[in-house]
Structures are given as structure tokens and as C-alpha cells.
Amino acid sequence: MIACARHILVKTAAEAEKLKKRIQQGEDFAKLAKKYSECPSGKKGGDLGEFRPGQMVKAFDQVVFKKAILEIHGPVKTQFGFHLIQTLYRN
């Protein structure tokens, strides 16, 4: 199985919740990722490209390979911080 996802990584759950609300109100995910994400992928609008199960941390995989596609999931806590995750596709 392969999936493609994008995410926004921030330090706190509260910050993630604020960004999630802004996305739900119509703000652009990629623009917010560029501005706020602490991950190097933020430069690419949060795009992580394609990956397989086991390449990301477990909590991340759980969302990408099991939850609904195109929805914004999170905040998801990992050792890196709090993520908002959107799976673009998987097969």
C-alpha cells in the first residue's frame, strides 16, 4: 500500500486546533503549512509525498492508512509535536 499525505506540525495541541479551524473556514492548507509548520515539508505546503506503512511514526500511520481520505485529522501527538494530517490518496 502507498499513500500520499500532507501535514502541519506545531508545538501545541491548541495551536493545531486553531489552524484546523482556519482550514475548516476555508483557508488554504498549503499556505498555512508554509507559514506555521515546524517540519521542513512546510516549505512544500506540508506535502510529504508518497510513502508506505512503517515509514512514518505509528500514530501518523494510523491516521494516514486507516482514517478518511481528504479530511483534516488531528491534532495527532507524536514525539515531534502535534500534527494536522490530510491523506490525499492511498492505494
PDB file of N, CA, C and O in Angstrom:
ATOM      1  N   MET A   1       0.842  -1.185   0.000  1.00  0.00           N
ATOM      2  CA  MET A   1       0.000   0.000   0.000  1.00  0.00           C
ATOM      3  C   MET A   1       0.884   1.245   0.000  1.00  0.00           C
ATOM      4  O   MET A   1       1.921   1.287   0.662  1.00  0.00           O
ATOM      5  N   ILE A   2       0.461   2.244  -0.745  1.00  0.00           N
ATOM      6  CA  ILE A   2       1.159   3.533  -0.797  1.00  0.00           C
ATOM      7  C   ILE A   2       0.151   4.624  -0.496  1.00  0.00           C
ATOM      8  O   ILE A   2      -1.010   4.539  -0.897  1.00  0.00           O
ATOM      9  N   ALA A   3       0.602   5.657   0.219  1.00  0.00           N
ATOM     10  CA  ALA A   3      -0.263   6.802   0.487  1.00  0.00           C
ATOM     11  C   ALA A   3       0.512   8.086   0.207  1.00  0.00           C
ATOM     12  O   ALA A   3       1.742   8.103   0.183  1.00  0.00           O
ATOM     13  N   CYS A   4      -0.235   9.138   0.003  1.00  0.00           N
ATOM     14  CA  CYS A   4       0.339  10.469  -0.136  1.00  0.00           C
ATOM     15  C   CYS A   4      -0.404  11.361   0.845  1.00  0.00           C
ATOM     16  O   CYS A   4      -1.634  11.380   0.875  1.00  0.00           O
ATOM     17  N   ALA A   5       0.359  12.106   1.652  1.00  0.00           N
ATOM     18  CA  ALA A   5      -0.280  12.950   2.658  1.00  0.00           C
ATOM     19  C   ALA A   5       0.469  14.267   2.803  1.00  0.00           C
ATOM     20  O   ALA A   5       1.608  14.414   2.360  1.00  0.00           O
ATOM     21  N   ARG A   6      -0.202  15.212   3.432  1.00  0.00           N
ATOM     22  CA  ARG A   6       0.450  16.460   3.809  1.00  0.00           C
ATOM     23  C   ARG A   6       0.096  16.734   5.254  1.00  0.00           C
ATOM     24  O   ARG A   6      -0.909  16.237   5.763  1.00  0.00           O
ATOM     25  N   HIS A   7       0.929  17.530   5.916  1.00  0.00           N
ATOM     26  CA  HIS A   7       0.669  17.793   7.328  1.00  0.00           C
ATOM     27  C   HIS A   7       1.198  19.163   7.728  1.00  0.00           C
ATOM     28  O   HIS A   7       1.986  19.787   7.017  1.00  0.00           O
ATOM     29  N   ILE A   8       0.743  19.596   8.874  1.00  0.00           N
ATOM     30  CA  ILE A   8       1.252  20.800   9.519  1.00  0.00           C
ATOM     31  C   ILE A   8       1.694  20.360  10.905  1.00  0.00           C
ATOM     32  O   ILE A   8       0.918  19.755  11.645  1.00  0.00           O
ATOM     33  N   LEU A   9       2.939  20.662  11.258  1.00  0.00           N
ATOM     34  CA  LEU A   9       3.491  20.281  12.553  1.00  0.00           C
ATOM     35  C   LEU A   9       3.711  21.530  13.400  1.00  0.00           C
ATOM     36  O   LEU A   9       4.408  22.460  12.993  1.00  0.00           O
ATOM     37  N   VAL A  10       3.096  21.534  14.601  1.00  0.00           N
ATOM     38  CA  VAL A  10       3.260  22.654  15.534  1.00  0.00           C
ATOM     39  C   VAL A  10       3.568  22.116  16.921  1.00  0.00           C
ATOM     40  O   VAL A  10       3.489  20.911  17.158  1.00  0.00           O
ATOM     41  N   LYS A  11       3.922  23.015  17.842  1.00  0.00           N
ATOM     42  CA  LYS A  11       4.355  22.596  19.171  1.00  0.00           C
ATOM     43  C   LYS A  11       3.220  22.214  20.118  1.00  0.00           C
ATOM     44  O   LYS A  11       3.401  21.356  20.981  1.00  0.00           O
ATOM     45  N   THR A  12       2.041  22.847  19.966  1.00  0.00           N
ATOM     46  CA  THR A  12       0.968  22.613  20.938  1.00  0.00           C
ATOM     47  C   THR A  12      -0.329  22.166  20.272  1.00  0.00           C
ATOM     48  O   THR A  12      -0.594  22.472  19.110  1.00  0.00           O
ATOM     49  N   ALA A  13      -1.127  21.433  21.047  1.00  0.00           N
ATOM     50  CA  ALA A  13      -2.445  20.993  20.558  1.00  0.00           C
ATOM     51  C   ALA A  13      -3.326  22.209  20.296  1.00  0.00           C
ATOM     52  O   ALA A  13      -4.094  22.223  19.334  1.00  0.00           O
ATOM     53  N   ALA A  14      -3.219  23.231  21.147  1.00  0.00           N
ATOM     54  CA  ALA A  14      -4.041  24.437  20.992  1.00  0.00           C
ATOM     55  C   ALA A  14      -3.743  25.128  19.657  1.00  0.00           C
ATOM     56  O   ALA A  14      -4.654  25.574  18.959  1.00  0.00           O
ATOM     57  N   GLU A  15      -2.474  25.207  19.324  1.00  0.00           N
ATOM     58  CA  GLU A  15      -2.076  25.825  18.056  1.00  0.00           C
ATOM     59  C   GLU A  15      -2.625  25.014  16.876  1.00  0.00           C
ATOM     60  O   GLU A  15      -3.109  25.578  15.895  1.00  0.00           O
ATOM     61  N   ALA A  16      -2.544  23.690  16.986  1.00  0.00           N
ATOM     62  CA  ALA A  16      -3.068  22.819  15.936  1.00  0.00           C
ATOM     63  C   ALA A  16      -4.575  23.013  15.771  1.00  0.00           C
ATOM     64  O   ALA A  16      -5.080  23.073  14.649  1.00  0.00           O
ATOM     65  N   GLU A  17      -5.289  23.111  16.892  1.00  0.00           N
ATOM     66  CA  GLU A  17      -6.745  23.309  16.844  1.00  0.00           C
ATOM     67  C   GLU A  17      -7.095  24.625  16.145  1.00  0.00           C
ATOM     68  O   GLU A  17      -8.032  24.681  15.348  1.00  0.00           O
ATOM     69  N   LYS A  18      -6.336  25.683  16.450  1.00  0.00           N
ATOM     70  CA  LYS A  18      -6.587  26.993  15.818  1.00  0.00           C
ATOM     71  C   LYS A  18      -6.415  26.906  14.311  1.00  0.00           C
ATOM     72  O   LYS A  18      -7.227  27.436  13.553  1.00  0.00           O
ATOM     73  N   LEU A  19      -5.353  26.234  13.879  1.00  0.00           N
ATOM     74  CA  LEU A  19      -5.096  26.091  12.446  1.00  0.00           C
ATOM     75  C   LEU A  19      -6.163  25.229  11.780  1.00  0.00           C
ATOM     76  O   LEU A  19      -6.587  25.511  10.659  1.00  0.00           O
ATOM     77  N   LYS A  20      -6.593  24.179  12.472  1.00  0.00           N
ATOM     78  CA  LYS A  20      -7.638  23.300  11.936  1.00  0.00           C
ATOM     79  C   LYS A  20      -8.913  24.099  11.680  1.00  0.00           C
ATOM     80  O   LYS A  20      -9.563  23.941  10.647  1.00  0.00           O
ATOM     81  N   LYS A  21      -9.259  24.957  12.635  1.00  0.00           N
ATOM     82  CA  LYS A  21     -10.453  25.804  12.478  1.00  0.00           C
ATOM     83  C   LYS A  21     -10.322  26.711  11.260  1.00  0.00           C
ATOM     84  O   LYS A  21     -11.273  26.880  10.497  1.00  0.00           O
ATOM     85  N   ARG A  22      -9.154  27.286  11.088  1.00  0.00           N
ATOM     86  CA  ARG A  22      -8.927  28.188   9.953  1.00  0.00           C
ATOM     87  C   ARG A  22      -9.074  27.445   8.627  1.00  0.00           C
ATOM     88  O   ARG A  22      -9.635  27.981   7.671  1.00  0.00           O
ATOM     89  N   ILE A  23      -8.570  26.212   8.569  1.00  0.00           N
ATOM     90  CA  ILE A  23      -8.703  25.402   7.351  1.00  0.00           C
ATOM     91  C   ILE A  23     -10.176  25.087   7.103  1.00  0.00           C
ATOM     92  O   ILE A  23     -10.655  25.171   5.972  1.00  0.00           O
ATOM     93  N   GLN A  24     -10.889  24.724   8.172  1.00  0.00           N
ATOM     94  CA  GLN A  24     -12.315  24.404   8.040  1.00  0.00           C
ATOM     95  C   GLN A  24     -13.133  25.617   7.604  1.00  0.00           C
ATOM     96  O   GLN A  24     -14.203  25.476   7.013  1.00  0.00           O
ATOM     97  N   GLN A  25     -12.618  26.808   7.901  1.00  0.00           N
ATOM     98  CA  GLN A  25     -13.308  28.033   7.479  1.00  0.00           C
ATOM     99  C   GLN A  25     -12.883  28.471   6.087  1.00  0.00           C
ATOM    100  O   GLN A  25     -13.290  29.533   5.616  1.00  0.00           O
ATOM    101  N   GLY A  26     -12.068  27.658   5.430  1.00  0.00           N
ATOM    102  CA  GLY A  26     -11.748  27.916   4.034  1.00  0.00           C
ATOM    103  C   GLY A  26     -10.341  28.403   3.740  1.00  0.00           C
ATOM    104  O   GLY A  26     -10.005  28.636   2.578  1.00  0.00           O
ATOM    105  N   GLU A  27      -9.502  28.563   4.769  1.00  0.00           N
ATOM    106  CA  GLU A  27      -8.124  28.990   4.488  1.00  0.00           C
ATOM    107  C   GLU A  27      -7.355  27.844   3.834  1.00  0.00           C
ATOM    108  O   GLU A  27      -7.683  26.673   4.024  1.00  0.00           O
ATOM    109  N   ASP A  28      -6.343  28.194   3.075  1.00  0.00           N
ATOM    110  CA  ASP A  28      -5.583  27.226   2.299  1.00  0.00           C
ATOM    111  C   ASP A  28      -4.589  26.443   3.164  1.00  0.00           C
ATOM    112  O   ASP A  28      -3.724  27.027   3.815  1.00  0.00           O
ATOM    113  N   PHE A  29      -4.726  25.127   3.161  1.00  0.00           N
ATOM    114  CA  PHE A  29      -3.866  24.236   3.955  1.00  0.00           C
ATOM    115  C   PHE A  29      -2.389  24.505   3.649  1.00  0.00           C
ATOM    116  O   PHE A  29      -1.584  24.675   4.565  1.00  0.00           O
ATOM    117  N   ALA A  30      -2.039  24.541   2.365  1.00  0.00           N
ATOM    118  CA  ALA A  30      -0.638  24.693   1.962  1.00  0.00           C
ATOM    119  C   ALA A  30      -0.056  26.021   2.435  1.00  0.00           C
ATOM    120  O   ALA A  30       1.091  26.071   2.878  1.00  0.00           O
ATOM    121  N   LYS A  31      -0.835  27.093   2.344  1.00  0.00           N
ATOM    122  CA  LYS A  31      -0.347  28.402   2.790  1.00  0.00           C
ATOM    123  C   LYS A  31      -0.098  28.406   4.296  1.00  0.00           C
ATOM    124  O   LYS A  31       0.898  28.958   4.765  1.00  0.00           O
ATOM    125  N   LEU A  32      -1.008  27.789   5.049  1.00  0.00           N
ATOM    126  CA  LEU A  32      -0.836  27.718   6.496  1.00  0.00           C
ATOM    127  C   LEU A  32       0.368  26.840   6.856  1.00  0.00           C
ATOM    128  O   LEU A  32       1.105  27.143   7.794  1.00  0.00           O
ATOM    129  N   ALA A  33       0.557  25.758   6.108  1.00  0.00           N
ATOM    130  CA  ALA A  33       1.710  24.887   6.352  1.00  0.00           C
ATOM    131  C   ALA A  33       3.010  25.657   6.125  1.00  0.00           C
ATOM    132  O   ALA A  33       3.949  25.551   6.915  1.00  0.00           O
ATOM    133  N   LYS A  34       3.059  26.432   5.041  1.00  0.00           N
ATOM    134  CA  LYS A  34       4.266  27.206   4.732  1.00  0.00           C
ATOM    135  C   LYS A  34       4.574  28.191   5.852  1.00  0.00           C
ATOM    136  O   LYS A  34       5.734  28.407   6.204  1.00  0.00           O
ATOM    137  N   LYS A  35       3.526  28.781   6.403  1.00  0.00           N
ATOM    138  CA  LYS A  35       3.712  29.823   7.416  1.00  0.00           C
ATOM    139  C   LYS A  35       3.988  29.266   8.815  1.00  0.00           C
ATOM    140  O   LYS A  35       4.805  29.821   9.550  1.00  0.00           O
ATOM    141  N   TYR A  36       3.307  28.168   9.190  1.00  0.00           N
ATOM    142  CA  TYR A  36       3.348  27.726  10.584  1.00  0.00           C
ATOM    143  C   TYR A  36       4.042  26.396  10.865  1.00  0.00           C
ATOM    144  O   TYR A  36       4.477  26.163  11.992  1.00  0.00           O
ATOM    145  N   SER A  37       4.156  25.524   9.871  1.00  0.00           N
ATOM    146  CA  SER A  37       4.682  24.181  10.145  1.00  0.00           C
ATOM    147  C   SER A  37       6.150  24.215  10.540  1.00  0.00           C
ATOM    148  O   SER A  37       6.946  24.945   9.950  1.00  0.00           O
ATOM    149  N   GLU A  38       6.500  23.417  11.544  1.00  0.00           N
ATOM    150  CA  GLU A  38       7.890  23.324  12.013  1.00  0.00           C
ATOM    151  C   GLU A  38       8.658  22.239  11.259  1.00  0.00           C
ATOM    152  O   GLU A  38       9.856  22.058  11.478  1.00  0.00           O
ATOM    153  N   CYS A  39       7.981  21.527  10.385  1.00  0.00           N
ATOM    154  CA  CYS A  39       8.612  20.459   9.604  1.00  0.00           C
ATOM    155  C   CYS A  39       9.189  21.060   8.321  1.00  0.00           C
ATOM    156  O   CYS A  39       8.602  21.981   7.753  1.00  0.00           O
ATOM    157  N   PRO A  40      10.334  20.549   7.860  1.00  0.00           N
ATOM    158  CA  PRO A  40      10.883  21.031   6.580  1.00  0.00           C
ATOM    159  C   PRO A  40       9.885  20.908   5.419  1.00  0.00           C
ATOM    160  O   PRO A  40       9.976  21.654   4.444  1.00  0.00           O
ATOM    161  N   SER A  41       8.936  19.971   5.520  1.00  0.00           N
ATOM    162  CA  SER A  41       7.925  19.804   4.462  1.00  0.00           C
ATOM    163  C   SER A  41       7.018  21.028   4.355  1.00  0.00           C
ATOM    164  O   SER A  41       6.321  21.196   3.355  1.00  0.00           O
ATOM    165  N   GLY A  42       7.024  21.878   5.373  1.00  0.00           N
ATOM    166  CA  GLY A  42       6.205  23.094   5.338  1.00  0.00           C
ATOM    167  C   GLY A  42       6.499  23.942   4.113  1.00  0.00           C
ATOM    168  O   GLY A  42       5.599  24.568   3.554  1.00  0.00           O
ATOM    169  N   LYS A  43       7.755  23.961   3.696  1.00  0.00           N
ATOM    170  CA  LYS A  43       8.148  24.732   2.511  1.00  0.00           C
ATOM    171  C   LYS A  43       7.388  24.280   1.268  1.00  0.00           C
ATOM    172  O   LYS A  43       7.163  25.059   0.341  1.00  0.00           O
ATOM    173  N   LYS A  44       6.994  23.000   1.268  1.00  0.00           N
ATOM    174  CA  LYS A  44       6.251  22.445   0.129  1.00  0.00           C
ATOM    175  C   LYS A  44       4.756  22.362   0.450  1.00  0.00           C
ATOM    176  O   LYS A  44       4.045  21.518  -0.097  1.00  0.00           O
ATOM    177  N   GLY A  45       4.288  23.233   1.329  1.00  0.00           N
ATOM    178  CA  GLY A  45       2.874  23.222   1.692  1.00  0.00           C
ATOM    179  C   GLY A  45       2.497  22.029   2.555  1.00  0.00           C
ATOM    180  O   GLY A  45       1.329  21.650   2.638  1.00  0.00           O
ATOM    181  N   GLY A  46       3.509  21.440   3.200  1.00  0.00           N
ATOM    182  CA  GLY A  46       3.260  20.294   4.075  1.00  0.00           C
ATOM    183  C   GLY A  46       3.292  18.955   3.363  1.00  0.00           C
ATOM    184  O   GLY A  46       3.091  17.911   3.983  1.00  0.00           O
ATOM    185  N   ASP A  47       3.546  18.983   2.057  1.00  0.00           N
ATOM    186  CA  ASP A  47       3.497  17.754   1.249  1.00  0.00           C
ATOM    187  C   ASP A  47       4.617  16.791   1.641  1.00  0.00           C
ATOM    188  O   ASP A  47       5.794  17.152   1.620  1.00  0.00           O
ATOM    189  N   LEU A  48       4.243  15.575   1.995  1.00  0.00           N
ATOM    190  CA  LEU A  48       5.211  14.546   2.379  1.00  0.00           C
ATOM    191  C   LEU A  48       5.495  13.569   1.236  1.00  0.00           C
ATOM    192  O   LEU A  48       6.349  12.692   1.365  1.00  0.00           O
ATOM    193  N   GLY A  49       4.787  13.720   0.133  1.00  0.00           N
ATOM    194  CA  GLY A  49       4.973  12.796  -0.983  1.00  0.00           C
ATOM    195  C   GLY A  49       4.393  11.426  -0.668  1.00  0.00           C
ATOM    196  O   GLY A  49       3.563  11.283   0.230  1.00  0.00           O
ATOM    197  N   GLU A  50       4.833  10.429  -1.409  1.00  0.00           N
ATOM    198  CA  GLU A  50       4.329   9.064  -1.220  1.00  0.00           C
ATOM    199  C   GLU A  50       5.172   8.291  -0.221  1.00  0.00           C
ATOM    200  O   GLU A  50       6.392   8.444  -0.171  1.00  0.00           O
ATOM    201  N   PHE A  51       4.518   7.469   0.564  1.00  0.00           N
ATOM    202  CA  PHE A  51       5.238   6.602   1.496  1.00  0.00           C
ATOM    203  C   PHE A  51       4.405   5.374   1.810  1.00  0.00           C
ATOM    204  O   PHE A  51       3.205   5.325   1.538  1.00  0.00           O
ATOM    205  N   ARG A  52       5.071   4.380   2.392  1.00  0.00           N
ATOM    206  CA  ARG A  52       4.426   3.109   2.719  1.00  0.00           C
ATOM    207  C   ARG A  52       4.237   2.986   4.232  1.00  0.00           C
ATOM    208  O   ARG A  52       4.869   3.714   4.997  1.00  0.00           O
ATOM    209  N   PRO A  53       3.359   2.056   4.668  1.00  0.00           N
ATOM    210  CA  PRO A  53       3.221   1.831   6.113  1.00  0.00           C
ATOM    211  C   PRO A  53       4.573   1.521   6.741  1.00  0.00           C
ATOM    212  O   PRO A  53       5.377   0.777   6.179  1.00  0.00           O
ATOM    213  N   GLY A  54       4.810   2.099   7.906  1.00  0.00           N
ATOM    214  CA  GLY A  54       6.058   1.838   8.615  1.00  0.00           C
ATOM    215  C   GLY A  54       7.141   2.874   8.367  1.00  0.00           C
ATOM    216  O   GLY A  54       8.155   2.886   9.066  1.00  0.00           O
ATOM    217  N   GLN A  55       6.945   3.741   7.385  1.00  0.00           N
ATOM    218  CA  GLN A  55       7.958   4.767   7.106  1.00  0.00           C
ATOM    219  C   GLN A  55       7.787   5.991   8.004  1.00  0.00           C
ATOM    220  O   GLN A  55       8.730   6.755   8.211  1.00  0.00           O
ATOM    221  N   MET A  56       6.587   6.168   8.529  1.00  0.00           N
ATOM    222  CA  MET A  56       6.313   7.283   9.445  1.00  0.00           C
ATOM    223  C   MET A  56       6.099   6.703  10.845  1.00  0.00           C
ATOM    224  O   MET A  56       5.973   5.489  11.004  1.00  0.00           O
ATOM    225  N   VAL A  57       6.058   7.570  11.853  1.00  0.00           N
ATOM    226  CA  VAL A  57       5.798   7.080  13.207  1.00  0.00           C
ATOM    227  C   VAL A  57       4.397   6.476  13.274  1.00  0.00           C
ATOM    228  O   VAL A  57       3.524   6.818  12.476  1.00  0.00           O
ATOM    229  N   LYS A  58       4.194   5.575  14.234  1.00  0.00           N
ATOM    230  CA  LYS A  58       2.960   4.779  14.296  1.00  0.00           C
ATOM    231  C   LYS A  58       1.685   5.623  14.345  1.00  0.00           C
ATOM    232  O   LYS A  58       0.729   5.333  13.626  1.00  0.00           O
ATOM    233  N   ALA A  59       1.658   6.658  15.181  1.00  0.00           N
ATOM    234  CA  ALA A  59       0.448   7.488  15.309  1.00  0.00           C
ATOM    235  C   ALA A  59       0.096   8.135  13.971  1.00  0.00           C
ATOM    236  O   ALA A  59      -1.077   8.308  13.642  1.00  0.00           O
ATOM    237  N   PHE A  60       1.117   8.486  13.212  1.00  0.00           N
ATOM    238  CA  PHE A  60       0.934   9.108  11.902  1.00  0.00           C
ATOM    239  C   PHE A  60       0.361   8.084  10.922  1.00  0.00           C
ATOM    240  O   PHE A  60      -0.602   8.359  10.207  1.00  0.00           O
ATOM    241  N   ASP A  61       0.978   6.893  10.903  1.00  0.00           N
ATOM    242  CA  ASP A  61       0.499   5.800  10.040  1.00  0.00           C
ATOM    243  C   ASP A  61      -0.957   5.454  10.310  1.00  0.00           C
ATOM    244  O   ASP A  61      -1.727   5.199   9.384  1.00  0.00           O
ATOM    245  N   GLN A  62      -1.332   5.447  11.596  1.00  0.00           N
ATOM    246  CA  GLN A  62      -2.708   5.097  11.974  1.00  0.00           C
ATOM    247  C   GLN A  62      -3.715   6.003  11.269  1.00  0.00           C
ATOM    248  O   GLN A  62      -4.765   5.545  10.820  1.00  0.00           O
ATOM    249  N   VAL A  63      -3.390   7.271  11.177  1.00  0.00           N
ATOM    250  CA  VAL A  63      -4.285   8.231  10.525  1.00  0.00           C
ATOM    251  C   VAL A  63      -4.247   8.049   9.007  1.00  0.00           C
ATOM    252  O   VAL A  63      -5.286   7.924   8.359  1.00  0.00           O
ATOM    253  N   VAL A  64      -3.049   8.037   8.460  1.00  0.00           N
ATOM    254  CA  VAL A  64      -2.904   8.014   7.001  1.00  0.00           C
ATOM    255  C   VAL A  64      -3.465   6.745   6.373  1.00  0.00           C
ATOM    256  O   VAL A  64      -4.075   6.801   5.305  1.00  0.00           O
ATOM    257  N   PHE A  65      -3.266   5.602   7.025  1.00  0.00           N
ATOM    258  CA  PHE A  65      -3.679   4.344   6.399  1.00  0.00           C
ATOM    259  C   PHE A  65      -5.021   3.819   6.886  1.00  0.00           C
ATOM    260  O   PHE A  65      -5.506   2.809   6.374  1.00  0.00           O
ATOM    261  N   LYS A  66      -5.638   4.489   7.874  1.00  0.00           N
ATOM    262  CA  LYS A  66      -6.909   3.964   8.396  1.00  0.00           C
ATOM    263  C   LYS A  66      -8.079   4.955   8.380  1.00  0.00           C
ATOM    264  O   LYS A  66      -9.237   4.540   8.337  1.00  0.00           O
ATOM    265  N   LYS A  67      -7.790   6.245   8.413  1.00  0.00           N
ATOM    266  CA  LYS A  67      -8.876   7.240   8.514  1.00  0.00           C
ATOM    267  C   LYS A  67      -9.280   7.766   7.141  1.00  0.00           C
ATOM    268  O   LYS A  67      -8.623   7.499   6.135  1.00  0.00           O
ATOM    269  N   ALA A  68     -10.375   8.518   7.125  1.00  0.00           N
ATOM    270  CA  ALA A  68     -10.947   9.017   5.873  1.00  0.00           C
ATOM    271  C   ALA A  68      -9.954   9.891   5.099  1.00  0.00           C
ATOM    272  O   ALA A  68      -9.205  10.680   5.675  1.00  0.00           O
ATOM    273  N   ILE A  69      -9.977   9.722   3.784  1.00  0.00           N
ATOM    274  CA  ILE A  69      -9.129  10.488   2.876  1.00  0.00           C
ATOM    275  C   ILE A  69      -9.704  11.902   2.706  1.00  0.00           C
ATOM    276  O   ILE A  69     -10.919  12.098   2.716  1.00  0.00           O
ATOM    277  N   LEU A  70      -8.814  12.867   2.551  1.00  0.00           N
ATOM    278  CA  LEU A  70      -9.114  14.284   2.295  1.00  0.00           C
ATOM    279  C   LEU A  70      -9.664  15.060   3.494  1.00  0.00           C
ATOM    280  O   LEU A  70      -9.813  16.279   3.412  1.00  0.00           O
ATOM    281  N   GLU A  71      -9.963  14.391   4.591  1.00  0.00           N
ATOM    282  CA  GLU A  71     -10.381  15.112   5.793  1.00  0.00           C
ATOM    283  C   GLU A  71      -9.140  15.565   6.542  1.00  0.00           C
ATOM    284  O   GLU A  71      -8.064  14.988   6.388  1.00  0.00           O
ATOM    285  N   ILE A  72      -9.299  16.607   7.356  1.00  0.00           N
ATOM    286  CA  ILE A  72      -8.191  17.079   8.188  1.00  0.00           C
ATOM    287  C   ILE A  72      -8.303  16.364   9.532  1.00  0.00           C
ATOM    288  O   ILE A  72      -9.288  16.543  10.248  1.00  0.00           O
ATOM    289  N   HIS A  73      -7.311  15.562   9.875  1.00  0.00           N
ATOM    290  CA  HIS A  73      -7.309  14.816  11.131  1.00  0.00           C
ATOM    291  C   HIS A  73      -6.310  15.426  12.099  1.00  0.00           C
ATOM    292  O   HIS A  73      -5.249  15.907  11.702  1.00  0.00           O
ATOM    293  N   GLY A  74      -6.665  15.398  13.363  1.00  0.00           N
ATOM    294  CA  GLY A  74      -5.739  15.884  14.374  1.00  0.00           C
ATOM    295  C   GLY A  74      -6.410  16.861  15.319  1.00  0.00           C
ATOM    296  O   GLY A  74      -7.599  17.150  15.193  1.00  0.00           O
ATOM    297  N   PRO A  75      -5.637  17.363  16.262  1.00  0.00           N
ATOM    298  CA  PRO A  75      -4.203  17.181  16.415  1.00  0.00           C
ATOM    299  C   PRO A  75      -3.819  15.733  16.769  1.00  0.00           C
ATOM    300  O   PRO A  75      -4.460  15.088  17.599  1.00  0.00           O
ATOM    301  N   VAL A  76      -2.764  15.252  16.122  1.00  0.00           N
ATOM    302  CA  VAL A  76      -2.199  13.929  16.380  1.00  0.00           C
ATOM    303  C   VAL A  76      -0.844  14.149  17.038  1.00  0.00           C
ATOM    304  O   VAL A  76       0.041  14.787  16.468  1.00  0.00           O
ATOM    305  N   LYS A  77      -0.691  13.608  18.257  1.00  0.00           N
ATOM    306  CA  LYS A  77       0.547  13.833  19.016  1.00  0.00           C
ATOM    307  C   LYS A  77       1.593  12.776  18.661  1.00  0.00           C
ATOM    308  O   LYS A  77       1.307  11.579  18.654  1.00  0.00           O
ATOM    309  N   THR A  78       2.810  13.240  18.366  1.00  0.00           N
ATOM    310  CA  THR A  78       3.956  12.348  18.198  1.00  0.00           C
ATOM    311  C   THR A  78       5.115  12.968  18.983  1.00  0.00           C
ATOM    312  O   THR A  78       4.962  14.016  19.611  1.00  0.00           O
ATOM    313  N   GLN A  79       6.268  12.311  18.938  1.00  0.00           N
ATOM    314  CA  GLN A  79       7.418  12.870  19.649  1.00  0.00           C
ATOM    315  C   GLN A  79       7.886  14.187  19.028  1.00  0.00           C
ATOM    316  O   GLN A  79       8.683  14.906  19.631  1.00  0.00           O
ATOM    317  N   PHE A  80       7.405  14.504  17.845  1.00  0.00           N
ATOM    318  CA  PHE A  80       7.811  15.737  17.160  1.00  0.00           C
ATOM    319  C   PHE A  80       6.940  16.934  17.518  1.00  0.00           C
ATOM    320  O   PHE A  80       7.358  18.082  17.362  1.00  0.00           O
ATOM    321  N   GLY A  81       5.718  16.661  18.001  1.00  0.00           N
ATOM    322  CA  GLY A  81       4.777  17.733  18.311  1.00  0.00           C
ATOM    323  C   GLY A  81       3.373  17.298  17.939  1.00  0.00           C
ATOM    324  O   GLY A  81       3.017  16.127  18.075  1.00  0.00           O
ATOM    325  N   PHE A  82       2.580  18.244  17.471  1.00  0.00           N
ATOM    326  CA  PHE A  82       1.183  17.971  17.124  1.00  0.00           C
ATOM    327  C   PHE A  82       0.974  18.211  15.630  1.00  0.00           C
ATOM    328  O   PHE A  82       1.345  19.253  15.090  1.00  0.00           O
ATOM    329  N   HIS A  83       0.373  17.224  14.983  1.00  0.00           N
ATOM    330  CA  HIS A  83       0.180  17.275  13.536  1.00  0.00           C
ATOM    331  C   HIS A  83      -1.289  17.443  13.182  1.00  0.00           C
ATOM    332  O   HIS A  83      -2.176  16.921  13.857  1.00  0.00           O
ATOM    333  N   LEU A  84      -1.523  18.186  12.105  1.00  0.00           N
ATOM    334  CA  LEU A  84      -2.787  18.115  11.380  1.00  0.00           C
ATOM    335  C   LEU A  84      -2.419  17.346  10.113  1.00  0.00           C
ATOM    336  O   LEU A  84      -1.475  17.703   9.408  1.00  0.00           O
ATOM    337  N   ILE A  85      -3.169  16.300   9.840  1.00  0.00           N
ATOM    338  CA  ILE A  85      -2.807  15.405   8.732  1.00  0.00           C
ATOM    339  C   ILE A  85      -3.957  15.308   7.738  1.00  0.00           C
ATOM    340  O   ILE A  85      -5.115  15.146   8.123  1.00  0.00           O
ATOM    341  N   GLN A  86      -3.624  15.408   6.470  1.00  0.00           N
ATOM    342  CA  GLN A  86      -4.611  15.185   5.415  1.00  0.00           C
ATOM    343  C   GLN A  86      -4.029  14.161   4.451  1.00  0.00           C
ATOM    344  O   GLN A  86      -2.994  14.397   3.827  1.00  0.00           O
ATOM    345  N   THR A  87      -4.707  13.017   4.335  1.00  0.00           N
ATOM    346  CA  THR A  87      -4.298  11.994   3.371  1.00  0.00           C
ATOM    347  C   THR A  87      -4.903  12.372   2.033  1.00  0.00           C
ATOM    348  O   THR A  87      -6.119  12.519   1.916  1.00  0.00           O
ATOM    349  N   LEU A  88      -4.068  12.528   1.034  1.00  0.00           N
ATOM    350  CA  LEU A  88      -4.542  12.938  -0.293  1.00  0.00           C
ATOM    351  C   LEU A  88      -5.041  11.731  -1.088  1.00  0.00           C
ATOM    352  O   LEU A  88      -6.049  11.820  -1.789  1.00  0.00           O
ATOM    353  N   TYR A  89      -4.337  10.610  -0.979  1.00  0.00           N
ATOM    354  CA  TYR A  89      -4.799   9.369  -1.599  1.00  0.00           C
ATOM    355  C   TYR A  89      -4.020   8.196  -1.012  1.00  0.00           C
ATOM    356  O   TYR A  89      -2.962   8.374  -0.408  1.00  0.00           O
ATOM    357  N   ARG A  90      -4.554   7.014  -1.198  1.00  0.00           N
ATOM    358  CA  ARG A  90      -3.825   5.789  -0.863  1.00  0.00           C
ATOM    359  C   ARG A  90      -4.358   4.672  -1.740  1.00  0.00           C
ATOM    360  O   ARG A  90      -5.512   4.705  -2.169  1.00  0.00           O
ATOM    361  N   ASN A  91      -3.517   3.684  -2.005  1.00  0.00           N
ATOM    362  CA  ASN A  91      -3.973   2.558  -2.832  1.00  0.00           C
ATOM    363  C   ASN A  91      -3.335   1.266  -2.339  1.00  0.00           C
ATOM    364  O   ASN A  91      -3.589   0.199  -2.899  1.00  0.00           O
TER     365      ASN A  91
END
